[in-house]
Amino acid sequence: MAHHLALAACRSDRGNKHLINELARAIYMTYFLQLARFGSLAVRVYLDAETALDNVLARADDGDWRLSDDETSVVEAVLALHDQQLASAPMHRVVDVEKRLRTFVMESAPSPLTGLQHASQGAFQAEP
């Protein structure tokens, strides 16, 4: 639910760094859950959603925290899958993915999507 509130705020120019982080967290959780075989989105959607957040952060220097309509649409697509995942994935899988996300954050890596640009023609393969 927090990710939907964050999206609504960023859509209406009431965004901030915390809310963008909430959206990034939801995007990466969705990606990790997809790797665990819960749902499927094309790689391009994840990359576009991440780019949308990067664009907002770049505009934030000028005080503009608003997602454009196109940026909102791509983030909404990821959040829709995330909602489905949360409704269908067993809680222990969600907890595992949250741990994986925390590990990623602690490593200070630029993005878990790094390297996916080459695979951006379709849905990517889930982990075995």
Buried (B, 14 or more C-beta within 10 A) or exposed (E): EEBBEBBEBBBEEEBEEEBBBBBBBBBBBBBBBBBBEBBEBBBBBBBBBBEBBBBBBEBBEEEBBBBBEEBBEBBBBBBEBBBBBBEEBEEEBBEBBEEBBEEBBEEEEEBBBEEBEEBBEEBBEEEE
